Amino acid sequence: MKLSFLSLVAKLSVFLLIPITFISHSYASSCSHDEEGFNCVEYVRTYDGDTFFVDIPGVHSFFGSSISVRVRGIDTGEVTNRQPRTQCEIEMAHMAKAEVERLFENAN
C-alpha cells in the first residue's frame, strides 16, 4: 500500500501528539502500523523532561529513525540552555529528565 506524502505527514503528526502513556501500549499491540497509529515504537533516549526520541520500525529511516517527540501540555526546564538559570532550575531540569528515563526503563 503506497501512502501519499501528505497522508504520511498527517500520520506522523498524529503520532507526535501521543502522550507517553500510550507508547507502552503500542508494545503490547500488533507490530503492524494502522490508521490509528504506529505500533512497536522503540524508545531511543530522553532529551529532557518533555522531549524524547523514538524509532518507528517499518518506516523509512528519514521519517522513522530517532524521531524527536515533544509531549503536548508538558513544559519542563531545559537540560541544555544557554540562557542564565538558577541552580534550582538546573536541578529540576535534570530531575525531570531522570523521571522520564525511569518511566521508559520500567515500561512494558
C-alpha distances in whole Angstrom, upper triangle without the diagonal:
4,7,10,13,15,12,12,16,16,14,17,20,19,19,22,24,24,28,29,29,26,25,27,25,22,23,24,21,18,16,13,12,11,12,16,16,15,17,19,20,23,26,28,31,33,34,36,37,34,31,29,27,24,21,17,16,13,13,14,18,19,17,17,21,24,23,26,26,29,30,31,34,36,38,40,42,40,41,41,43,46,47,50,50,52,52,51,48,47,48,46,43,43,44,41,38,40,39,35,36,37,35,32,34,35,32,30
4,7,9,12,10,10,13,14,13,15,18,18,19,21,24,24,27,29,30,26,25,28,26,23,24,26,23,20,18,15,13,13,13,17,16,16,18,21,21,23,26,27,30,32,33,35,36,33,30,29,26,23,21,17,17,13,12,13,16,16,15,16,20,23,21,24,25,28,29,30,33,35,37,38,40,39,40,40,41,43,45,49,48,51,51,50,47,46,47,45,42,42,43,40,38,40,39,35,35,38,35,32,35,36,32,31
4,6,8,6,6,10,11,10,12,15,15,16,18,20,21,25,26,27,24,23,26,25,21,24,25,22,20,18,15,12,12,11,15,14,14,17,20,19,22,25,26,28,30,30,33,33,30,28,26,24,21,19,16,16,13,11,12,16,15,13,15,18,21,19,22,22,25,26,26,30,31,33,35,38,36,37,37,38,41,42,46,45,48,48,47,44,43,44,42,39,40,41,37,35,37,37,33,33,36,33,31,33,34,31,30
4,5,5,6,9,10,11,12,14,16,17,18,21,22,26,27,29,26,25,28,27,24,26,28,25,23,21,18,16,15,14,17,16,17,20,22,22,24,26,27,30,31,31,33,34,30,28,27,25,23,21,18,19,16,14,14,17,15,14,16,19,22,20,22,22,25,26,26,30,31,33,35,37,36,37,37,38,40,41,45,45,47,48,47,44,43,45,43,39,40,41,38,36,38,38,34,35,37,35,32,35,36,33,32
4,5,5,6,9,10,11,12,14,15,16,19,21,24,26,28,25,24,27,27,24,26,28,26,24,22,19,16,16,15,17,16,16,20,22,21,23,25,25,27,28,28,30,31,28,25,24,22,21,19,17,18,16,13,13,15,13,11,14,17,19,17,19,20,22,24,24,28,29,30,33,34,33,34,33,34,36,38,41,41,44,45,44,41,40,42,40,36,37,39,35,33,36,36,32,33,35,33,31,34,35,32,32
4,5,5,6,9,10,10,12,14,15,17,19,23,25,27,24,24,27,26,23,26,28,26,25,23,20,17,16,14,16,15,16,20,23,21,24,25,26,28,28,28,30,30,27,24,24,22,21,20,18,20,18,15,15,17,15,13,16,19,21,18,19,19,21,23,22,25,27,29,31,33,32,34,33,34,36,37,40,40,43,44,43,40,40,41,39,36,37,38,34,33,36,35,31,32,35,33,31,34,35,32,32
4,5,5,6,9,10,11,12,14,16,17,21,23,25,22,21,25,23,21,23,25,22,21,20,17,13,12,10,13,12,14,17,20,19,22,24,25,27,28,28,30,30,26,24,24,22,20,19,16,18,16,13,15,17,16,13,15,18,20,18,19,19,21,22,22,25,27,29,31,34,32,34,34,35,37,38,42,41,44,45,44,40,40,41,39,36,37,38,34,33,35,34,30,31,34,31,29,32,33,30,29
4,5,5,6,9,10,11,12,15,16,20,21,23,20,19,22,22,19,21,23,21,20,18,15,12,12,10,13,11,11,15,17,16,19,21,22,24,25,25,27,27,24,22,21,19,17,16,13,14,13,10,11,13,12,9,11,15,17,14,16,16,19,20,20,24,26,27,29,31,30,31,31,32,35,36,40,39,42,42,41,38,37,39,36,33,34,35,32,30,32,32,28,29,31,29,26,29,30,27,27
4,5,5,6,9,10,10,13,15,18,20,22,20,19,23,22,20,22,25,23,22,20,18,14,14,13,14,12,13,17,19,17,19,20,21,23,23,23,25,25,22,20,19,17,16,16,14,16,15,12,13,14,12,9,12,15,16,13,14,14,16,18,18,21,23,24,27,29,27,29,29,30,32,33,36,36,39,40,39,35,35,36,34,31,32,33,30,28,31,30,26,27,30,28,26,29,30,27,27
4,5,5,6,9,10,11,13,17,19,21,18,18,22,21,19,22,24,21,21,20,18,14,13,10,11,10,12,16,19,17,20,21,23,24,24,24,25,25,22,20,20,19,18,17,15,18,17,14,16,17,16,12,14,17,18,15,16,15,16,17,17,20,22,24,27,29,28,30,30,31,33,34,37,37,39,40,39,35,35,37,34,31,33,33,30,28,31,30,26,28,30,27,26,29,30,27,27
4,5,5,6,9,10,11,15,17,19,15,15,19,18,15,18,20,18,17,16,14,10,9,8,8,7,9,12,15,14,17,19,20,22,22,23,24,24,21,19,19,17,15,15,12,14,14,12,14,16,15,11,12,15,17,13,15,14,16,16,16,20,22,24,26,29,28,29,30,31,34,35,38,37,39,40,39,35,35,36,33,31,32,32,28,27,29,28,24,26,28,25,23,26,27,24,24
4,5,5,6,9,10,14,15,18,15,14,18,17,15,18,20,18,18,16,15,11,12,11,11,8,9,12,15,12,15,16,17,19,19,20,21,21,18,16,15,14,12,12,10,13,13,10,12,13,12,8,9,12,13,10,11,10,13,14,15,18,20,21,23,26,25,26,26,28,30,32,35,34,36,37,36,32,32,33,31,27,28,29,26,24,26,26,22,23,25,23,21,24,25,22,23
4,5,5,7,9,13,15,17,15,15,19,18,16,20,22,20,21,19,18,14,14,12,12,10,11,15,17,15,17,18,19,20,19,19,20,20,17,15,15,15,14,15,13,17,17,14,16,16,15,11,12,15,15,11,11,10,11,12,12,16,17,19,22,24,23,25,25,26,29,30,33,32,34,35,34,30,30,32,29,26,28,28,25,23,26,25,21,23,26,23,21,25,26,23,24
4,5,6,7,11,13,15,12,13,16,16,14,18,19,18,18,17,16,13,12,10,9,7,10,13,16,14,17,17,19,20,20,21,21,21,17,16,16,16,15,15,14,17,17,15,17,18,17,14,14,17,17,13,13,11,12,12,12,15,17,19,22,25,24,26,27,28,31,32,35,34,36,36,35,31,31,32,29,27,28,28,25,24,26,25,21,23,25,22,21,24,25,21,22
4,5,5,9,11,13,10,10,13,13,11,14,17,15,16,15,14,11,11,11,9,6,7,10,12,10,13,14,16,17,17,18,19,18,15,14,13,12,11,12,10,13,15,13,15,16,16,12,11,14,14,10,11,9,11,11,11,15,16,19,21,23,23,24,25,27,30,31,34,32,34,35,33,30,30,30,28,25,26,26,22,21,23,22,18,20,22,19,17,21,21,18,19
4,6,8,10,13,11,11,15,15,14,16,19,18,19,18,18,15,15,14,13,10,10,13,15,12,14,13,15,15,15,15,16,16,12,11,11,11,10,12,12,15,17,15,16,16,15,12,12,13,12,9,8,6,7,8,9,12,13,15,18,20,19,21,22,23,26,27,30,29,31,31,30,26,26,27,25,22,23,23,20,19,21,20,16,18,21,18,17,20,21,19,20
4,6,9,11,10,11,15,15,14,17,19,19,20,19,19,16,16,15,12,11,12,14,16,14,16,16,17,18,16,17,17,16,12,12,12,13,13,15,15,18,20,18,20,20,19,16,15,17,16,13,11,8,8,7,6,10,11,14,17,20,20,22,23,24,27,28,30,29,31,31,29,26,26,27,24,22,23,23,19,19,21,20,16,19,21,18,17,21,21,19,20
4,7,8,6,7,11,11,11,14,16,15,17,17,17,15,15,14,11,9,10,12,14,12,14,14,16,17,16,17,17,15,12,12,12,13,12,14,14,17,19,17,20,20,20,17,15,17,16,13,12,9,9,7,8,11,12,15,17,21,21,22,24,26,29,30,32,30,32,32,30,27,27,27,24,22,23,22,19,18,20,18,15,17,19,15,15,18,18,15,17
4,5,6,7,10,11,12,14,16,16,19,19,20,17,18,17,14,12,13,14,15,13,15,13,16,16,14,16,15,13,10,11,11,13,13,16,16,19,21,20,23,22,23,19,18,19,17,15,13,9,9,6,7,9,10,13,15,18,19,20,23,24,28,28,30,28,29,29,27,24,24,24,21,19,20,19,16,16,17,15,12,15,16,12,12,16,16,13,15
4,5,5,7,9,10,12,14,15,18,18,20,18,19,19,16,14,13,13,13,11,12,11,13,13,12,14,13,11,10,10,10,11,11,14,15,18,21,20,23,22,22,19,17,18,16,14,13,10,10,7,10,12,11,14,15,18,18,19,22,24,27,28,30,27,28,28,26,23,23,22,20,18,18,17,14,13,15,12,9,11,12,9,9,12,12,10,12
4,6,6,7,9,11,12,14,17,17,19,18,19,19,15,14,14,13,14,13,14,13,16,16,15,17,17,14,13,14,13,15,14,17,17,19,22,22,25,24,25,22,20,21,19,17,16,13,13,11,12,14,13,17,17,21,22,22,25,27,31,31,33,30,31,30,28,26,26,25,22,21,21,19,16,16,17,14,11,13,13,9,10,13,12,9,11
4,5,5,6,9,10,11,14,14,16,14,15,15,12,10,10,10,11,10,13,12,16,17,16,19,19,17,15,15,14,15,13,15,14,17,19,19,22,22,23,20,18,19,18,16,16,13,14,11,13,15,15,19,20,23,24,24,27,29,32,33,35,33,34,33,31,29,28,28,25,23,24,22,19,19,19,17,14,16,16,12,12,15,14,10,11
4,5,5,7,9,10,13,12,15,13,15,16,13,10,9,8,8,7,9,9,12,13,14,16,17,16,14,13,11,12,10,12,11,14,16,17,20,19,21,18,15,16,15,13,14,11,13,11,14,16,16,19,20,22,22,23,25,27,31,32,34,32,33,32,30,28,27,27,24,22,22,21,18,17,18,16,12,13,14,11,9,12,12,9,9
4,5,6,7,9,12,13,15,15,17,18,15,13,12,10,9,9,10,10,13,15,15,18,19,17,16,16,14,14,12,14,14,15,18,19,22,22,23,21,18,18,17,16,17,14,16,14,17,19,18,21,21,24,24,24,27,29,33,34,36,34,34,33,31,29,28,27,25,23,23,21,19,18,18,15,13,13,13,10,8,11,10,6,6
4,5,5,7,10,11,14,13,14,16,13,11,11,9,9,10,12,13,17,18,19,21,22,20,19,19,17,17,14,15,14,16,18,19,22,23,24,21,19,20,19,18,19,16,18,16,18,20,20,23,24,27,27,28,30,32,36,37,39,37,37,36,34,32,32,31,28,27,26,25,22,21,21,19,16,17,17,13,12,14,13,9,8
4,5,5,8,8,10,10,11,13,11,9,7,5,5,7,9,11,15,17,18,21,22,21,19,18,16,15,12,13,11,12,14,15,19,19,21,18,15,17,17,16,17,15,17,16,18,21,21,24,25,28,27,28,30,32,36,37,39,37,38,37,35,33,32,32,29,27,27,26,23,22,22,20,17,18,18,15,13,15,15,11,9
4,6,8,8,11,12,14,16,14,12,10,6,5,7,8,10,14,16,18,21,22,22,21,19,17,16,13,13,12,12,14,16,19,20,22,19,16,17,17,17,18,17,19,18,21,23,23,26,26,29,28,28,30,33,37,38,40,38,39,38,36,34,33,32,30,28,27,26,24,22,22,20,17,17,17,14,12,13,13,9,7
4,7,9,12,13,14,17,15,13,12,8,8,11,12,14,18,20,21,25,25,24,23,23,20,19,16,16,15,15,17,19,22,23,25,23,19,21,21,21,22,20,22,21,23,25,25,28,29,31,31,31,33,36,40,41,43,41,41,40,38,36,36,34,32,31,30,28,26,25,24,22,20,20,19,16,14,15,14,11,8
4,6,9,10,11,14,12,11,10,7,8,11,13,16,19,22,23,26,27,26,25,24,21,20,17,16,14,14,15,17,21,22,24,21,19,20,21,20,22,20,23,21,23,26,26,29,30,33,33,33,35,37,41,42,44,42,43,42,40,38,38,37,34,33,32,31,28,27,27,25,22,22,22,19,17,19,18,14,11
4,6,8,10,13,12,11,10,6,7,11,14,17,20,23,25,28,29,28,27,25,23,21,17,16,13,12,13,15,19,20,23,20,18,20,21,21,23,21,24,24,25,28,28,31,32,35,35,35,36,39,42,44,46,44,46,45,43,41,40,39,37,35,34,33,31,29,29,28,25,24,25,22,19,21,20,17,14
4,6,9,13,12,11,8,5,5,9,11,14,17,21,23,25,27,27,25,24,21,19,15,13,10,8,9,12,15,17,20,17,14,16,18,18,20,20,23,23,25,28,28,30,31,34,33,33,34,37,40,42,44,43,44,43,42,39,38,38,36,33,33,32,30,28,28,27,24,23,24,21,18,20,20,17,14
4,7,10,11,9,8,6,8,10,13,17,19,23,25,27,29,29,27,25,22,20,16,14,11,9,8,11,14,16,19,16,14,17,19,18,21,20,23,23,25,28,29,32,33,35,34,35,36,38,41,43,46,44,46,45,44,41,40,40,38,35,35,35,32,30,31,29,26,26,27,24,21,23,23,20,18
4,7,8,6,5,5,9,10,13,16,19,22,23,25,27,27,25,23,20,18,15,13,9,9,8,9,13,15,17,14,12,15,17,16,19,18,21,21,22,25,26,29,31,33,32,33,34,36,39,41,43,42,44,44,42,39,38,39,36,34,34,34,30,29,30,28,25,25,26,24,21,23,24,20,18
4,5,6,7,8,12,13,17,19,22,25,26,28,29,29,26,24,23,21,18,16,13,13,12,12,16,18,19,16,15,18,20,18,21,19,22,22,22,25,27,30,32,34,34,35,36,38,41,42,45,43,45,45,43,41,40,40,38,35,36,35,32,31,32,30,27,27,29,26,23,26,26,22,20
4,6,8,11,14,15,19,21,23,26,27,28,29,29,26,24,23,22,19,18,15,16,15,14,17,20,20,17,16,20,21,19,21,19,21,21,21,24,26,29,31,34,33,35,36,37,40,41,44,43,45,45,43,40,40,40,38,35,36,36,32,31,33,31,27,28,30,27,25,27,27,24,23
4,7,9,13,13,17,19,22,24,24,26,27,26,23,22,21,20,18,17,14,16,16,15,19,21,21,17,17,20,21,18,20,17,19,18,18,21,23,26,28,31,31,33,34,35,39,40,42,41,42,42,40,37,38,38,35,33,33,33,29,28,30,28,24,26,27,23,22,25,25,21,20
4,7,10,10,14,16,18,20,21,23,24,23,20,19,18,16,14,14,11,12,13,12,16,17,18,14,13,16,17,15,16,14,16,16,17,20,21,24,26,29,28,30,31,33,36,37,39,38,40,40,38,35,35,35,32,30,30,30,27,25,27,25,22,23,24,21,19,22,22,19,18
4,7,7,10,13,15,18,19,21,23,22,20,18,16,14,11,10,7,9,9,9,13,14,16,12,10,13,14,13,15,13,16,16,18,21,22,24,26,28,28,28,29,32,35,36,39,37,39,39,37,34,34,34,32,29,29,29,26,24,25,24,20,21,22,20,17,20,20,17,16
4,5,9,12,15,18,19,22,23,23,21,19,17,15,12,11,8,8,10,11,15,16,18,15,12,14,15,14,16,15,18,18,20,23,23,26,27,29,29,29,30,33,36,38,40,39,40,39,38,35,34,34,32,30,29,29,26,24,25,23,20,20,21,18,16,18,18,15,13
4,6,9,12,16,18,20,22,22,21,19,16,14,10,9,7,7,10,11,15,15,18,15,12,13,14,14,16,15,18,18,21,24,24,26,27,29,28,28,29,32,35,37,39,38,39,38,37,34,33,33,31,28,28,27,25,23,23,22,19,18,19,17,14,15,16,12,11
4,7,9,12,14,17,19,19,17,15,12,10,6,6,5,7,10,10,13,13,15,13,9,10,11,10,12,12,15,15,18,21,21,23,23,26,25,24,26,28,32,34,36,34,36,35,34,31,30,30,28,25,25,25,22,20,20,20,16,16,17,15,12,14,15,12,12
4,6,10,12,15,17,18,17,15,11,9,5,5,6,8,11,12,14,13,15,14,10,10,9,10,12,12,15,16,19,22,21,23,23,25,23,23,24,27,30,32,34,33,34,33,32,30,28,28,26,24,23,23,21,18,18,18,15,13,15,14,10,12,14,11,11
4,6,8,12,14,14,14,12,8,6,5,7,9,11,15,15,17,15,17,15,12,11,9,10,10,10,13,14,17,20,19,20,19,21,20,19,21,24,27,29,31,29,31,29,28,26,24,24,23,20,19,19,17,14,15,15,11,10,12,11,7,9,12,10,11
4,7,10,13,14,14,11,8,5,5,7,10,12,16,15,16,14,15,15,12,9,7,9,10,11,14,15,19,22,20,20,20,21,19,17,18,22,25,27,29,28,29,28,28,25,23,23,22,19,18,19,17,14,14,15,12,10,13,13,10,11,14,13,14
4,7,9,11,12,9,6,5,7,10,13,16,19,19,19,16,18,17,14,12,9,10,9,11,13,14,18,20,18,18,16,17,15,14,15,18,22,24,26,24,26,24,24,22,19,19,19,16,14,15,14,10,11,12,10,8,11,12,9,10,14,13,16
4,6,8,9,6,4,6,9,12,16,18,22,21,22,19,20,18,16,14,11,11,9,10,10,12,15,17,14,14,13,13,12,11,12,16,19,21,23,21,22,21,20,18,16,16,15,12,11,12,10,7,9,10,7,6,10,11,9,11,14,14,17
4,7,8,5,5,7,11,14,17,20,24,22,22,20,19,19,17,15,11,11,9,10,10,12,15,17,14,13,11,11,9,8,9,12,15,17,19,18,20,19,19,16,14,15,14,10,10,12,10,7,10,12,9,9,13,14,13,14,17,17,20
4,6,5,7,10,14,17,20,23,26,25,26,23,23,21,20,18,15,14,11,11,10,11,14,14,11,10,8,8,6,6,8,11,15,16,17,16,17,16,16,13,11,12,11,7,7,9,7,5,8,9,8,9,12,13,13,15,17,18,21
4,6,8,12,15,18,21,24,27,26,27,25,25,23,22,20,17,16,13,11,9,9,12,12,8,8,5,7,8,8,11,13,17,18,19,16,17,17,15,12,12,12,9,7,8,8,4,4,8,7,6,9,11,11,12,14,16,16,20
4,7,11,13,17,19,23,25,24,25,23,23,20,19,19,16,14,10,8,6,5,8,9,6,6,6,9,9,10,13,14,18,18,20,18,19,19,18,15,15,15,12,10,11,12,8,8,11,10,8,11,13,12,13,16,17,17,20
4,7,10,14,16,20,22,21,22,19,19,17,16,15,12,10,7,6,4,6,10,12,9,9,9,11,10,11,12,14,18,19,21,19,21,21,20,17,16,17,15,12,13,14,10,9,12,12,9,11,14,13,12,15,17,17,19
4,7,11,13,16,20,18,19,17,17,15,14,12,9,8,6,5,7,8,12,14,12,13,12,14,12,12,14,16,20,22,24,22,24,23,22,19,18,19,17,14,14,15,12,9,12,12,8,9,12,12,10,13,15,14,17
4,7,10,13,16,15,16,13,14,12,10,9,5,5,5,6,9,11,14,17,16,16,16,17,15,15,16,19,22,24,26,25,27,26,26,23,21,22,20,17,17,18,15,13,15,15,12,11,15,14,11,14,16,15,17
4,7,10,13,12,13,11,13,11,8,7,5,5,7,7,11,13,16,19,18,19,19,21,19,19,20,22,26,28,30,29,31,30,29,26,25,25,24,20,20,21,18,15,17,17,13,13,15,14,11,13,16,14,15
4,6,9,9,10,8,10,9,5,5,5,6,9,10,14,16,19,22,21,23,23,24,22,22,23,25,28,31,33,32,34,33,33,30,28,29,27,24,23,24,22,19,20,20,17,16,18,17,14,16,18,16,16
4,6,6,8,8,10,8,5,6,8,8,11,12,15,17,19,23,23,24,25,27,25,25,26,28,31,33,36,35,37,36,35,33,31,32,30,27,26,27,24,22,23,23,19,19,21,19,16,18,20,17,16
4,6,8,9,12,10,7,8,11,11,15,15,19,20,23,26,26,28,28,30,29,28,29,32,34,37,39,38,40,39,39,36,34,34,33,30,29,30,27,25,26,25,22,21,23,21,18,19,21,18,17
4,7,9,11,10,8,10,13,14,17,18,22,23,25,29,29,31,31,33,31,31,32,34,37,39,42,41,43,43,42,39,38,38,36,33,33,33,31,28,29,29,25,24,27,25,21,23,24,21,20
4,6,8,7,5,8,11,11,15,16,19,21,23,27,27,29,30,31,29,30,30,32,34,37,40,39,41,41,40,37,36,37,35,32,32,33,30,27,29,29,25,24,27,25,22,24,25,23,22
4,5,6,6,8,11,11,15,17,21,23,25,29,29,30,31,32,30,30,29,31,34,36,39,39,42,41,41,38,36,37,36,33,32,34,31,28,30,30,26,26,29,27,24,26,28,25,25
4,5,5,5,8,9,13,15,19,22,24,28,27,28,29,30,27,27,26,28,31,33,36,36,39,38,38,35,33,34,33,30,29,31,29,26,27,28,24,23,26,25,22,24,26,24,24
4,6,6,9,9,12,15,18,21,23,27,27,27,28,29,26,26,25,27,29,32,35,35,38,38,38,34,33,34,33,30,30,31,29,26,28,29,25,25,28,27,24,26,28,26,26
4,6,9,7,11,12,16,18,20,24,24,25,26,27,25,25,25,27,29,31,34,34,37,37,37,33,32,33,32,28,29,30,27,25,27,27,23,23,26,25,22,24,26,24,24
4,7,6,10,12,15,17,20,23,23,24,25,27,24,25,25,27,29,32,35,34,36,36,36,33,31,32,30,27,27,28,25,23,25,25,21,21,23,22,19,21,23,21,21
4,6,9,12,15,18,21,24,23,24,24,25,23,22,22,25,27,30,33,32,35,34,34,31,29,30,29,25,25,26,24,21,23,23,20,19,22,21,18,19,22,20,21
4,6,9,13,15,18,22,20,21,21,22,19,19,19,21,24,26,29,29,31,30,30,27,25,26,25,22,21,23,21,17,19,20,17,16,19,18,15,17,20,19,20
4,6,10,13,15,19,18,19,19,20,18,19,19,21,24,26,28,28,30,30,30,26,25,26,25,21,21,23,20,17,20,20,16,16,20,18,16,18,21,19,20
4,7,10,13,16,15,15,16,17,15,15,15,17,20,22,25,24,27,27,26,23,22,23,21,18,18,20,17,14,17,18,14,15,18,17,15,18,20,19,20
4,6,9,12,12,13,14,16,15,16,17,18,22,23,25,24,26,27,25,22,22,22,20,17,18,19,15,14,16,16,12,14,17,15,13,17,19,17,19
4,6,9,8,9,11,13,12,14,15,16,20,21,23,22,24,24,23,19,19,20,18,15,17,17,14,13,16,15,12,14,17,15,15,18,20,18,20
4,6,6,8,10,13,14,16,17,19,22,22,24,23,24,25,23,19,20,20,17,15,17,17,13,13,15,14,11,14,16,14,14,17,18,17,19
4,6,8,11,14,15,18,20,20,23,23,25,23,25,26,24,21,22,22,19,17,19,19,15,16,19,17,14,17,19,17,17,21,21,20,22
4,7,10,13,15,18,20,20,23,23,24,22,23,24,22,19,21,21,18,16,19,18,14,16,19,17,15,18,20,17,19,22,22,21,24
4,6,10,12,15,17,17,21,20,21,19,20,21,19,16,17,17,14,13,15,14,11,12,15,13,12,15,17,15,16,20,20,19,22
4,7,9,12,14,14,17,16,18,16,17,18,16,13,14,15,12,10,13,13,10,12,15,14,13,16,18,17,18,21,22,22,25
4,6,9,12,12,15,15,16,13,14,15,13,9,11,11,8,6,10,10,7,9,12,11,11,14,16,16,17,20,21,21,24
4,6,9,9,12,12,12,10,11,12,10,7,7,9,7,5,8,10,8,9,12,13,13,15,17,18,19,21,23,23,27
4,5,6,10,10,11,10,12,12,12,9,8,10,9,6,8,11,9,9,13,14,13,15,18,18,19,21,23,24,27
4,6,10,11,12,11,12,12,12,9,7,9,9,5,6,10,9,8,11,13,13,13,16,18,18,19,22,23,26
4,7,9,11,11,13,13,14,11,9,12,12,9,10,13,13,11,14,17,16,16,19,21,21,22,25,26,29
4,6,8,8,11,13,14,11,9,13,13,10,12,15,15,14,17,19,19,19,22,24,24,25,28,29,32
4,7,9,12,14,16,13,11,15,16,14,15,19,18,18,20,23,22,23,26,27,27,29,32,32,36
4,6,10,12,14,11,11,15,16,14,16,19,19,19,22,23,23,24,27,28,29,31,33,34,37
4,7,10,12,10,10,14,15,14,16,18,19,19,22,24,24,25,28,29,30,31,34,35,38
4,7,8,6,7,10,11,11,13,15,16,17,19,21,21,23,25,26,28,29,31,32,36
4,5,5,7,9,10,11,13,14,16,17,19,20,22,23,25,26,28,29,31,32,36
4,5,5,6,9,10,11,12,14,16,17,18,20,21,23,25,26,27,29,31,34
4,5,5,6,9,10,10,12,14,15,16,19,20,21,23,25,26,27,29,32
4,6,5,6,9,10,11,12,14,15,17,19,20,21,23,24,26,27,31
4,6,5,6,9,10,11,13,14,16,17,19,20,22,23,25,26,30
4,5,5,6,9,10,11,12,15,15,16,19,20,21,23,24,28
4,5,5,6,9,10,10,12,14,15,17,19,20,21,23,26
4,5,5,6,9,10,11,13,14,16,17,19,20,21,25
4,5,5,6,9,10,11,12,14,16,16,18,20,24
4,5,5,6,9,10,10,12,14,15,17,18,22
4,5,5,6,9,10,11,13,14,16,17,20
4,5,5,6,9,10,11,12,14,16,19
4,6,5,6,9,10,10,12,14,18
4,5,5,6,9,10,11,12,16
4,5,5,6,9,10,11,14
4,5,5,6,9,10,13
4,5,5,6,9,12
4,6,5,6,10
4,5,5,8
4,6,8
4,7
4
